[in-house]
Amino acid sequence: MGLRDLAMLAFLAMLWSASFTLIKIAVDTIPPATIVAGRLTVAAVLLLAWLKWRGETLVPPPRARSA
């Protein structure tokens, strides 16, 4: 495991720990369903932006689906 891998692992751990802390704080003021909807929306937008950046589509080409 190289330095880059360790840095990515540390970043991921930081994101996950921050997520749990922020959810604990947010649940006191925002309904849980609203939090879930917001997180799913952010994730969908980021996924679509990443796919667009890579020049890919969400649906595979027809020949890949028929196999």
CORBELDA-V212329 format. One record per run of one state. SS is the DSSP state (H for helix, E for strand, - for the rest). FROM is the first residue (numbers start at 0). LEN is the number of residues. Records with the same first field share a line. If there is no record, write none. Layout:
SS->FROM-LEN  FROM-LEN
//
This chain:
-->0-2  26-5  54-7  66-1
H->2-24  31-23  61-5
//
